[in-house]
Structures are given as structure tokens and as C-alpha cells.
């Protein structure tokens, strides 16, 4: 018989290494999940658009066309990369890389469920706002580096559009921060844990607190609608895809791109769209919490959050299919003359509510 011996691991890693390996595993897992989800969301987008137009959409590659996005991916990867002779080659290649990397970086602070987040930052909302604001640089660089007037005009229009609606989005987010009293995304979600009538976007229907909640309900429902519309403009999504208006600019800032660089632009654009869907859920629709109450199980919470993202993306797809494209002057008028003053008034209203009608709200949230 062999004597009793304590188990000795073959490899002993420092705590810092274990933490690093764990975080790298989380990053890899979320990145793969996002890319696979993106493939099917893109197919879903095309299917919805086709259904509205009484067409079938992609239905040849794979059963029901499920492999169409993967076929498109390989087509882009294996095509030749063409760089215009007069382009600034370094900036031309860097632009799609910046867009791609920033689109992934924003997801680091997004909580998918209770405790399921790569970086649970106390200033998570500011981090996301900063990353989304930097995304405009990739578009400007791509339009300028092409050394062509059409991509350059498309890049300028995209920059003006994104900057305009970032201002409104910033004020809309401030109304949520005033109501919750925290910049942490997990805290913002947990403030909505007590069912659908406590979700920020649906508090107008919370008749149990009527009429005390009427101001909060009306303001936050308006902010939900404005945030959704601003997200369409921020991501250059129809009917606000003016930087890519084919009839005017021949596809906009990425017209000179082909193969993998073009694919990186498209992945970055769709990742930003899905990120905006996630932001709508986190700020206004209860995050991973169910309509009937709180959900503390990470797996169930993740499933609920994932389903909500698909629902939001369906709304994005329906708007693309049924709403006519706006003129550029109409787009800017909505942003500066309607959304900006309305969001400013909402900030004042929520500030008055927190200060005079609910003086303990900020203190309670801070204690949590």
C-alpha cells in the first residue's frame, strides 16, 4: 500500500495570473458569443426586411439560409484587398481597425446578468459614452484617407450626425442617473428589479404610486422613445443612414473599401447597433430582470437579457423596413431643435423631482 500523501498540484500560478487567465477567458467567450450572434442577427435583419417586402430573403446557403452570413464572411475574407493609389495607406488600414476594436471594447462594461460582467466599473456609463464617442474617428479617418470627395463628404456627414445626437443621448442618460443616483450599470439595473412597472421606461403605468409618479413616468417614457430614435441616428441606421445615402454619396465613407477592411467596418457598425440595443435594455427596460420581478440566477438573467436584445433589434429592423429615409436637414433639425431642448427640459424636471419630491432617492441609491 502506498502511504498517504497530500495532493501537490503540478503547476501553481500566482493569484494575479489566475485573475488574468479568468478575465481573458471571459473576454474570449463574450467575443465569440457576440460574433456568432452577429451572424444570425444580420440574417434576421435581412429576413425581416424581406418579409415586409413579401420576399423570402436569404434561403439557399444552409437550411433556411442559416449559413448565409458565414458564407458572406468567407467571401469578404478571401477577396483581394484593394487600396486606391492616391490613398494614405496607413490611415486607410487603421480606420476600420479602430472602428472594429472600439466596437468590441465598449462591451467590457456591459453587465449581461447578475455578476456576469468583465469590468463592473463604478463609472460604467461614462466609459460606454466615451467609447461610443471615439467611434466617430474611425469613420472620419476612413473618409479622409480614401482621397476621394465622396467618402470624404460621407465621413463629414457621419461625424456631424453622430456628434449631434451624442449630445441628446448624453442628456437622456443624465435623467436616468438623476433618478438612480449612480453611474454603475449594475446599480441602474437593480433599481428596476421590482417588475415591469418599476422599469424606467414603463413607470408611467405604475398606478400604485399614482399620481406621485406621473412626472417621472411621463419624462422617462419620453426619454425611452428619444433614446431609441437617437440610437438609430448614432449608429447611422435607417431612416437616418444619410452618410451612406446611395443616391447622393455612393455608399458614403466606406465606398473605396473592399474585402476584409470593409468587413471590419460592417462588424463594427452592427456591434454598435447591438450595443445600443443593450443600452436601451439596461437604462429603461430592466436589464436582465424579468417583467414579473427580480432575477438573481445568472443563467436565467443572461437568457432574459439576450431575448430583450433580440426584441430591440427586431424594432431596429422594422424601422429600417417601413420608415422612409429623412433628408439631412430634417435629421439635423430633429436633433438640435427638438431632441436637445426636450432632453434639457427633462434633465431640469428630473432634477426638480429628485431635489424636492424625492429628497431621499439619491441618498438611498448612494448607500446601496
KAZI-V925350 format. One record per residue. SS is DSSP state (H for helix, E for strand, L for the rest). Layout:
BEGIN
SS  SS
END
This chain:
BEGIN
L  L  L  L  L  L  L  L  L  L  L  L  L  L  H  H  H  H  H  H  H  H  H  H  H  H  H  H  H  H  H  H  H  H  H  H  H  H  H  H  H  H  H  H  H  H  H  H  H  H  H  H  L  L  L  L  L  L  L  L  L  L  H  H  H  L  L  H  H  H  H  H  H  H  H  H  H  H  L  L  L  L  L  L  L  L  L  L  H  H  H  H  H  H  H  H  H  H  H  H  H  H  H  H  H  H  H  H  H  L  L  L  E  L  L  E  L  L  L  L  L  L  L  H  H  H  H  H  H  H  H  H  H  H  H  H  H  H  H  H  H  H  H  H  H  L  L  L  H  H  H  H  H  H  H  H  H  H  H  H  H  H  H  H  H  H  H  H  H  H  H  H  H  H  H  H  H  H  H  H  L  L  L  L  H  H  H  H  H  H  L  L  L  L  L  H  H  H  L  H  H  H  H  H  H  L  H  H  H  L  L  L  L  H  H  H  H  H  H  H  H  H  H  H  H  H  H  H  H  H  H  H  H  H  L  L  L  L  L  L  L  H  H  H  L  H  H  H  H  L  L  H  H  H  L  L  L  L  H  H  H  H  H  H  H  H  H  H  H  H  H  H  H  H  H  H  H  H  H  H  H  H  H  H  L  L  L  L  L  E  L  L  E  L  L  L  L  H  H  H  H  H  H  H  H  H  H  H  H  H  H  H  H  H  H  H  H  H  H  H  H  H  L  L  L  L  L  H  H  H  H  H  H  H  H  H  H  H  H  H  H  H  H  H  H  H  H  H  H  H  H  H  H  H  H  H  H  L  L  L  H  H  H  H  H  H  H  L
END
